[in-house]
């Protein structure tokens, strides 16, 4: 891995000023969330976990807004519950994710629907082999002043200047164009001819990949894949859901969305996520889980040393913790449980673990390795 993987969680924060966020004006009563967080008895995950009253009210608003957004998305997207959850977790954390699936599984429709529900600016880039970096970031063009007749260079913004960007089939464009998008993802700005232009907030990139058609593609190298929070896998739906999809998409249907969350709400939520406390036990477990994916770690299981060429980076642990914090808030808690970390291990680790020849010859997938790792790295009995 490159040296950039030694970032702290604060380095992943897309918001320049991570100061305290104020709660929305009509925030609900914080008491229900406090009671839900406390539960019927003491929870070992919540020891020492405290949030100010304003943060609790904001967390309650986030939970209610999330549930409403999911209901609105369900007007268009049938099934795919885990996919929808992981995409929304990406948004609330302030990360970016890859969506992998064969054609026809509503990857584009999901992203368009999310932008429509949230009333955020949306842009789509269809990546092709002839796409240039300036087609993404924008370029300077010569404009003539109608009054003075003088010609000046003016910057024309590209499609990256939006809130939600769909990078469709990102592996179909050369590395120099891929890197232009990845720079915008990391820095939340673009630099053209020495001038830096800030991107709008919130800013979310959802990139898609087709796993079955690899001819003429430029697979993202591991160091670039590492910048994505999740690798979200979309599978074919069950038969009953597929029948419902065909029925709903072959008849006329007008959909109107009820919008409850705004761009400023999402920015406030991204800051709130980073203020959720994490116990030392959960933190240690997360780091231990990630370290055990590396074959050169002396405590790694034997199957890791046998099947894995390279393990996950520090970013994996950062995104597991951030995703766990957001997952806790959406569940009505303001502390992270071991189950939050284990539930996100698949989408966080699957694109950060590189299998070797032995695994490929035995047809061992990264998801199978992760499942076996979760069995090997069990939650301490004292924390159950």
Secondary structure, 3 states (H helix, E strand, C coil): CCHHHHCCHHHHCCCCCCCCCCCCCCCCCCHHHHHHHHCCCCCHHHCCCCCCHHHHHHHHHHHHHHHHHHHHHCCCCCCCHHHHHHHHHHHHHCCCEEEECCCCCCHHHHHHHHHHHHCCCEEEEECCCCCCCHHHHEEEEEEECCCCCCEEEEEEECCCCCCEEEEECHHHCCHHHHHHHHHHHHHCEEEECCEEEECCCCCEEEEEECCCCCCCCCCCCHHHHCCCCEEEECCCCCHHHHHHHHHHHCCCCCCCCCCCCCHHHHHHHHHHHCCCECCHHHHHHHHHHHHCCCCCCCCCCHHHHHHEEECCCHHHHHHHHHHHHHHHHHCCCCECCHHHHHHHHHHHHCCCCEECHHHHHCCCCHHHHHHHHHHHCCCCHHHC
